[in-house]
Amino acid sequence: MAAEMDGENGSSNLTQDLSSGDHKLKHYFALYTYHANRPSVQEGGQEVDRNDSTVANFLQREATSNRDFSLSIIATDLIAEQETELREFIFKRLSRGTVYGGSGNVNTVDISNEPLSCYYYLLRQQTIPDDSELDQDEQTNTFYTSIEYVICLLMDTSAALELFRPELDAYSEGLLAVLDSEAKELIKIQHYLEQWYQQAAEYVCRCTDRFQDDLSLLIHTALLDEKLNYVGGDEELRSDVTKFVQVCSLSDLLQHMSDSDTNSQGTSSSEPTLIDLESNVSHDQADGKSADSSSQPVQLVFDDCTQHFHNAESSPFCEEWTRLLLTSSSVGNPANLRQIIEDCKLRTIQDLNTLKRLVRQAESDHYALYRAFAFLRDCGNGAVLLRHIWKDENTVTSQDTQSVLHVLEEFISQNGCFAKS
C-alpha cells in the first residue's frame, strides 16, 4: 500500500491550532479498519497459551503473515493531506509486525512539518474464530482474515501522552462498546473519539480545580488503598474521582516492581520488592487476631459545588503533594500535574524501601530501631508506609520483623504521631 501526499496544504492551519492557548492545545484522532491475515489457532494448538517458545513462534508467524493487509479510514478530524501522512506512519509500524493489541504505543510523527505525539492502539477482536465461523476457503488455509481497528490520538509533544498511557488504553478499549453496537453510527464514533483528551487526561485538572485543599484527603485515601464510597454526584464526576484515585495509588508501580523482581529471581537480589500485592496480611492477622472490624470505608458526599469526606485522613506528605498540584504553574496543564503525581509516588516508593532497610537493621540494632521510629515520625507519610510494610508477606512472616513493627507502633501511639483525628 502507498499513500502519496506531501501535506503542504494545511500546514499553516495545523500550526495555528497548536499555538492557540498555553495549555488548550488542539488534539486530533483517526480510526482505521485493519484487515489482516492471522494464523489459525488450530495450527498453533492448545499449547499456544502455555508454552513460551510456541507463543514466540506464533507472534513471529503472525508478524510475517501481515505483509499484505489493508488500512481504511473510518473517522478523523484531520484534513486529507494530514491523514495521509498519518496513514503512512501507521502503515510502516504495522508492516514491521511490532504492534500488538492490549497496550498502546506513543511515538513522534511529523504531520504537515509539525512534530506531534501520536498514541496508537490496535483494537483486536476479543476471540479468535473457530472453524464454524470461517468460510470454506479460510478453513482450508492456515490463516484467517480478521477485521480489527487502529486508533490514533495525536497532540503536541508537550502533552506528554506517554504519561497517560494507562488511561488511553482504557479509553481505546471503551470504543469497542460503540463499535460492537447493533446501530454502529459514525456520529457516535466521532463523538466518542473527540472526547479522548478531555476524558483521558483533563480529569486531573478537573479534580484539582474542584477539590483544592481537600485533594490531600483523596490522595491519602488512594495511597492507603482505602475503599471509597460515593454519595451524590453525577457519573462524570465520579468517573473523574475514580481515575484520580487510581492514578495516585501505588498498586501499578508496585506491581511493576514485583514483576521485575520475579523476572530476576534467577540471581540473588539484595533488595527484593517491598510489597506482595496478592497478600491480604495485616498486622492484626500477623499477630493471630482478626482484622480490625471497626475500620470504616471513606465516604465522599457531593453537594452541588462542594464535597465532604467522612472517615478520611490526611498527612503532611499528602498536604505537600496537594500544594505542588495547586501551584499556578501547574494548574490547567494535565502533563505537569501527572508528572507531579508520578514524582510523589516515586518518592513514596523510595521511603518504603528506606523503612524496610531500617526495620531489617532494627532486628539486631536498637539504634536502627530508633532511626526507624524517627524516620516514620518525620517523613510525613508514616501511616501509609506502615500500612504497606505490613502487607509485605515476605517481611511480616519473620517473627523478629513483626516484633520490630509492633514496637514501632507502640512508640508511635505513645508519642501521638499521625494518630487519627
C-alpha positions as CSV (number, residue, x, y, z in Angstrom):
1,M,0.0,0.0,0.0
2,A,1.2,3.5,-0.8
3,A,-0.1,6.8,0.5
4,E,1.2,9.8,-1.6
5,M,0.5,13.3,-0.3
6,D,3.1,15.9,0.5
7,G,0.9,17.6,3.2
8,E,1.9,21.1,2.2
9,N,-1.7,22.2,2.2
10,G,-3.0,22.6,5.8
11,S,0.5,23.1,7.4
12,S,-0.3,26.6,8.5
13,N,-3.7,25.5,9.7
14,L,-2.1,22.9,12.0
15,T,0.5,25.3,13.3
16,Q,-2.2,27.8,14.2
17,D,-4.2,25.1,16.0
18,L,-1.2,24.0,18.1
19,S,-0.2,27.5,19.1
20,S,-3.7,28.6,20.3
21,G,-3.5,28.9,24.1
22,D,-0.9,27.8,26.6
23,H,-2.5,24.5,27.6
24,K,-5.5,24.3,25.3
25,L,-3.6,22.6,22.5
26,K,-5.5,21.1,19.6
27,H,-5.9,17.4,19.7
28,Y,-6.8,15.0,16.8
29,F,-8.0,11.5,16.2
30,A,-8.2,8.9,13.5
31,L,-9.8,5.5,13.4
32,Y,-8.9,2.9,10.8
33,T,-10.2,-0.6,10.0
34,Y,-7.3,-3.1,9.8
35,H,-7.9,-6.2,7.7
36,A,-5.0,-8.6,8.4
37,N,-4.1,-12.3,8.0
38,R,-3.9,-14.1,11.3
39,P,-2.5,-17.6,11.9
40,S,-5.3,-20.1,12.6
41,V,-5.5,-21.1,16.3
42,Q,-5.8,-24.7,15.3
43,E,-2.3,-24.7,13.8
44,G,-0.8,-23.3,17.0
45,G,-2.7,-25.9,19.0
46,Q,-3.8,-25.6,22.6
47,E,-0.2,-25.1,23.9
48,V,-0.1,-21.6,22.3
49,D,-1.1,-20.0,25.7
50,R,1.2,-22.2,27.8
51,N,4.5,-22.7,26.0
52,D,6.7,-19.6,25.7
53,S,8.5,-20.8,22.6
54,T,5.2,-21.5,21.0
55,V,3.9,-18.0,21.8
56,A,7.1,-16.5,20.3
57,N,6.7,-18.6,17.2
58,F,3.0,-17.7,16.9
59,L,3.8,-14.0,17.1
60,Q,6.6,-14.3,14.7
61,R,4.4,-16.1,12.2
62,E,1.7,-13.5,12.7
63,A,4.1,-10.7,12.0
64,T,5.5,-12.2,8.8
65,S,2.0,-13.0,7.6
66,N,0.8,-9.4,7.8
67,R,2.8,-8.2,4.8
68,D,-0.5,-8.0,2.8
69,F,-3.1,-6.0,4.7
70,S,-5.5,-3.1,4.2
71,L,-5.9,0.1,6.3
72,S,-9.1,2.1,5.7
73,I,-10.1,5.3,7.4
74,I,-13.4,5.3,9.3
75,A,-13.4,8.6,11.1
76,T,-10.9,11.5,11.6
77,D,-10.8,15.2,12.2
78,L,-7.5,15.6,10.2
79,I,-7.7,17.1,6.8
80,A,-6.9,14.8,3.8
81,E,-3.2,15.6,3.5
82,Q,-2.6,15.2,7.2
83,E,-4.5,11.9,7.4
84,T,-2.5,10.5,4.5
85,E,0.8,11.3,6.3
86,L,-0.5,9.7,9.4
87,R,-1.6,6.6,7.5
88,E,1.9,6.2,6.1
89,F,3.3,6.4,9.6
90,I,0.9,3.7,10.9
91,F,1.4,1.5,7.9
92,K,5.1,1.3,8.4
93,R,4.7,0.2,12.0
94,L,2.1,-2.4,11.2
95,S,4.2,-3.8,8.4
96,R,7.0,-4.4,10.8
97,G,4.8,-6.6,12.9
98,T,5.6,-4.9,16.2
99,V,2.2,-3.6,17.0
100,Y,0.2,-5.9,19.3
101,G,-3.2,-5.5,21.0
102,G,-3.6,-4.7,24.7
103,S,-1.1,-1.9,25.1
104,G,-0.8,1.4,23.1
105,N,2.4,3.0,21.8
106,V,3.5,6.6,21.8
107,N,5.8,8.0,19.1
108,T,6.5,11.3,17.4
109,V,5.2,11.8,13.9
110,D,5.6,14.7,11.5
111,I,2.3,15.9,10.3
112,S,2.5,18.9,7.9
113,N,6.0,19.5,9.1
114,E,4.9,19.7,12.7
115,P,6.1,17.1,15.2
116,L,3.1,15.6,17.0
117,S,3.0,13.0,19.8
118,C,1.0,10.0,18.4
119,Y,-0.6,7.4,20.6
120,Y,-1.8,4.4,18.5
121,Y,-3.6,1.3,19.7
122,L,-4.6,-1.9,17.9
123,L,-8.1,-2.8,19.0
124,R,-8.3,-6.5,18.4
125,Q,-11.1,-8.9,18.3
126,Q,-11.9,-10.4,21.6
127,T,-11.9,-14.0,20.4
128,I,-10.3,-15.9,17.5
129,P,-12.9,-17.6,15.3
130,D,-13.1,-21.3,15.2
131,D,-13.8,-23.5,12.2
132,S,-17.5,-23.0,12.3
133,E,-17.1,-19.2,11.9
134,L,-14.7,-19.5,8.9
135,D,-15.8,-19.7,5.3
136,Q,-14.8,-22.7,3.1
137,D,-11.6,-21.1,1.8
138,E,-10.5,-20.0,5.2
139,Q,-11.0,-23.4,6.7
140,T,-8.5,-24.9,4.1
141,N,-5.8,-22.4,4.9
142,T,-3.7,-21.8,8.0
143,F,-4.7,-18.2,8.2
144,Y,-8.0,-16.3,8.5
145,T,-8.7,-12.6,7.7
146,S,-9.5,-10.5,10.8
147,I,-11.3,-7.2,11.0
148,E,-9.7,-5.0,13.6
149,Y,-9.2,-1.4,14.3
150,V,-6.3,1.0,14.8
151,I,-7.0,4.1,17.0
152,C,-4.7,7.1,16.6
153,L,-4.7,10.0,19.0
154,L,-2.5,13.0,18.4
155,M,-1.4,16.1,20.2
156,D,1.5,18.4,20.6
157,T,4.6,16.7,22.0
158,S,4.4,18.9,25.2
159,A,1.2,16.9,26.1
160,A,3.4,14.0,27.3
161,L,0.9,11.4,26.2
162,E,3.3,8.6,27.4
163,L,2.3,9.6,31.0
164,F,-1.4,8.9,30.2
165,R,-0.9,5.5,28.5
166,P,-3.0,3.5,31.0
167,E,-5.9,6.0,30.7
168,L,-5.6,6.0,26.9
169,D,-5.5,2.2,26.8
170,A,-8.7,2.0,28.8
171,Y,-10.4,4.7,26.7
172,S,-9.4,2.9,23.5
173,E,-10.9,-0.3,24.8
174,G,-14.0,1.5,25.6
175,L,-14.6,2.2,21.9
176,L,-15.4,-1.5,21.5
177,A,-18.9,-0.9,23.0
178,V,-19.6,1.7,20.4
179,L,-18.2,-0.3,17.5
180,D,-20.0,-3.5,18.5
181,S,-23.4,-1.9,18.9
182,E,-26.0,-3.0,16.5
183,A,-26.6,0.6,15.4
184,K,-23.0,1.5,14.7
185,E,-23.4,5.2,13.9
186,L,-20.5,7.3,12.6
187,I,-21.7,10.3,14.6
188,K,-21.4,8.3,17.9
189,I,-18.0,7.0,17.0
190,Q,-16.8,10.5,16.2
191,H,-18.2,12.0,19.3
192,Y,-16.5,9.3,21.4
193,L,-13.2,10.0,19.8
194,E,-13.5,13.7,20.0
195,Q,-13.6,13.4,23.8
196,W,-10.4,11.4,24.2
197,Y,-8.2,14.1,25.7
198,Q,-10.9,15.5,27.9
199,Q,-11.7,12.1,29.4
200,A,-8.2,10.5,29.5
201,A,-6.1,13.5,30.7
202,E,-8.0,16.6,31.7
203,Y,-9.7,14.7,34.6
204,V,-6.6,15.5,36.6
205,C,-7.2,19.3,36.2
206,R,-10.9,19.0,37.0
207,C,-10.2,17.1,40.2
208,T,-7.5,19.6,41.2
209,D,-9.8,22.6,40.5
210,R,-12.8,21.1,42.4
211,F,-11.1,19.6,45.5
212,Q,-8.5,22.2,46.2
213,D,-7.1,21.6,49.7
214,D,-9.4,18.5,50.1
215,L,-7.2,16.9,47.5
216,S,-4.9,15.7,50.3
217,L,-7.7,13.6,51.7
218,L,-8.3,12.0,48.3
219,I,-4.6,11.3,47.9
220,H,-4.2,9.8,51.3
221,T,-7.2,7.5,50.6
222,A,-5.5,6.4,47.4
223,L,-2.2,5.7,49.0
224,L,-3.8,3.6,51.7
225,D,-5.9,1.7,49.1
226,E,-9.0,2.5,51.2
227,K,-12.4,1.8,49.9
228,L,-14.2,4.9,48.7
229,N,-18.0,5.2,48.7
230,Y,-19.8,8.0,46.8
231,V,-22.9,9.8,47.8
232,G,-24.4,12.1,45.2
233,G,-22.5,13.4,42.2
234,D,-23.1,12.7,38.6
235,E,-21.5,9.9,36.6
236,E,-18.8,12.1,35.0
237,L,-17.7,13.5,38.4
238,R,-17.5,10.0,40.0
239,S,-15.5,8.8,37.0
240,D,-13.0,11.6,37.3
241,V,-12.5,10.9,41.0
242,T,-12.1,7.2,40.4
243,K,-9.5,7.8,37.8
244,F,-7.7,10.3,40.0
245,V,-7.6,7.8,42.9
246,Q,-6.3,5.0,40.6
247,V,-3.5,7.2,39.3
248,C,-2.4,8.2,42.8
249,S,-2.5,4.6,44.0
250,L,0.8,2.8,44.3
251,S,-0.6,-0.5,43.0
252,D,0.6,-0.3,39.4
253,L,4.1,0.9,40.3
254,L,4.5,-1.8,43.0
255,Q,3.2,-4.4,40.6
256,H,5.7,-3.4,38.0
257,M,8.5,-3.6,40.7
258,S,7.1,-7.0,41.7
259,D,7.2,-8.3,38.1
260,S,10.7,-7.0,37.6
261,D,11.8,-8.8,40.8
262,T,10.1,-12.0,39.7
263,N,12.0,-11.9,36.3
264,S,15.3,-11.6,38.1
265,Q,14.8,-14.3,40.7
266,G,17.5,-16.4,39.0
267,T,20.1,-14.2,40.6
268,S,20.4,-13.2,44.2
269,S,18.6,-9.9,45.0
270,S,19.7,-7.8,47.9
271,E,16.7,-5.6,47.6
272,P,13.5,-7.6,46.9
273,T,10.3,-5.8,46.2
274,L,8.7,-4.4,49.3
275,I,5.1,-5.3,48.7
276,D,3.4,-8.5,47.8
277,L,0.2,-7.2,46.2
278,E,-1.5,-10.5,46.4
279,S,-1.2,-10.7,50.2
280,N,-4.0,-9.7,52.5
281,V,-1.9,-10.0,55.6
282,S,-2.5,-7.2,58.1
283,H,-0.7,-6.5,61.3
284,D,-3.7,-7.9,63.3
285,Q,-3.7,-11.1,61.2
286,A,0.1,-11.4,61.6
287,D,-0.5,-11.3,65.4
288,G,-3.1,-14.0,65.2
289,K,-6.0,-11.7,65.5
290,S,-8.8,-10.8,63.1
291,A,-8.5,-7.7,61.0
292,D,-9.9,-4.5,62.6
293,S,-13.6,-4.8,62.0
294,S,-14.2,-1.1,63.2
295,S,-12.4,0.2,60.1
296,Q,-14.9,2.3,58.1
297,P,-14.7,3.0,54.4
298,V,-14.1,6.6,53.3
299,Q,-17.3,8.3,52.3
300,L,-17.3,11.1,49.8
301,V,-20.5,13.2,49.8
302,F,-21.1,15.6,46.8
303,D,-23.3,18.6,47.4
304,D,-23.6,21.0,44.4
305,C,-20.1,22.5,44.0
306,T,-18.7,21.3,47.3
307,Q,-17.9,17.9,48.8
308,H,-17.5,16.4,52.3
309,F,-15.4,13.5,53.4
310,H,-16.2,11.1,56.3
311,N,-13.6,8.8,57.9
312,A,-10.9,10.3,55.7
313,E,-7.5,11.5,56.9
314,S,-4.6,13.4,55.6
315,S,-0.9,13.7,56.3
316,P,1.9,16.3,55.9
317,F,3.2,14.4,52.9
318,C,-0.2,14.5,51.2
319,E,-0.6,18.1,52.0
320,E,2.7,18.9,50.4
321,W,1.7,16.8,47.4
322,T,-1.5,18.9,47.2
323,R,0.4,22.2,47.4
324,L,2.5,21.1,44.4
325,L,-0.6,20.3,42.4
326,L,-2.2,23.6,43.2
327,T,0.7,25.8,42.2
328,S,-0.2,28.3,39.5
329,S,2.4,27.0,37.1
330,S,0.8,23.5,37.0
331,V,-3.0,24.2,37.2
332,G,-4.6,23.6,33.9
333,N,-1.8,21.5,32.5
334,P,-2.5,17.8,32.7
335,A,1.0,16.8,31.8
336,N,2.6,18.8,34.6
337,L,0.0,17.6,37.1
338,R,0.5,14.0,36.1
339,Q,4.3,14.3,36.3
340,I,4.0,15.7,39.9
341,I,1.8,12.7,40.8
342,E,4.4,10.3,39.4
343,D,7.2,12.0,41.2
344,C,5.4,11.9,44.5
345,K,4.6,8.2,44.0
346,L,8.2,7.5,43.3
347,R,9.2,9.3,46.5
348,T,6.8,7.1,48.5
349,I,8.4,4.0,47.0
350,Q,11.8,5.2,48.0
351,D,10.6,5.9,51.5
352,L,9.1,2.4,51.6
353,N,12.5,0.9,50.7
354,T,14.2,3.1,53.3
355,L,11.9,1.9,56.0
356,K,12.3,-1.7,55.0
357,R,16.1,-1.4,55.4
358,L,15.8,0.3,58.8
359,V,13.4,-2.4,60.0
360,R,15.7,-5.2,59.0
361,Q,18.6,-3.5,60.7
362,A,16.5,-2.9,63.8
363,E,16.1,-6.7,64.3
364,S,19.7,-6.7,65.7
365,D,20.4,-3.0,66.3
366,H,18.5,-0.9,68.8
367,Y,19.9,2.3,67.3
368,A,18.4,1.4,64.0
369,L,15.1,0.9,65.7
370,Y,15.2,4.5,66.9
371,R,16.2,5.6,63.5
372,A,13.2,3.8,62.0
373,F,10.9,5.5,64.5
374,A,12.4,8.9,63.8
375,F,12.1,8.3,60.0
376,L,8.4,7.4,60.4
377,R,7.8,10.4,62.7
378,D,9.5,12.9,60.4
379,C,8.7,11.7,56.8
380,G,5.1,12.9,56.9
381,N,3.8,9.7,55.4
382,G,4.3,7.2,58.3
383,A,0.7,5.7,58.3
384,V,1.0,4.9,54.6
385,L,4.4,3.3,55.0
386,L,3.4,1.2,57.9
387,R,0.2,0.0,56.1
388,H,2.2,-1.2,53.2
389,I,5.0,-2.8,55.0
390,W,2.5,-4.9,56.9
391,K,1.3,-6.1,53.5
392,D,4.7,-7.4,52.6
393,E,4.2,-11.1,53.0
394,N,8.0,-11.7,52.9
395,T,8.6,-9.2,55.7
396,V,5.9,-10.0,58.2
397,T,6.5,-13.7,58.2
398,S,9.6,-13.1,60.2
399,Q,8.8,-13.0,63.9
400,D,11.7,-10.6,64.6
401,T,10.3,-8.2,62.0
402,Q,6.8,-8.4,63.5
403,S,8.3,-7.6,66.9
404,V,10.1,-4.6,65.5
405,L,6.9,-3.3,63.8
406,H,4.9,-3.8,67.0
407,V,7.4,-1.8,69.0
408,L,7.4,1.0,66.4
409,E,3.6,1.2,66.5
410,E,3.7,1.3,70.3
411,F,6.3,4.2,70.2
412,I,4.1,6.0,67.7
413,S,0.9,5.5,69.8
414,Q,2.7,6.8,72.9
415,N,4.0,9.9,71.1
416,G,0.8,10.7,69.2
417,C,2.4,10.5,65.8
418,F,0.0,10.6,62.9
419,A,-2.9,9.5,65.1
420,K,-6.4,9.5,63.8
421,S,-8.2,12.8,64.3
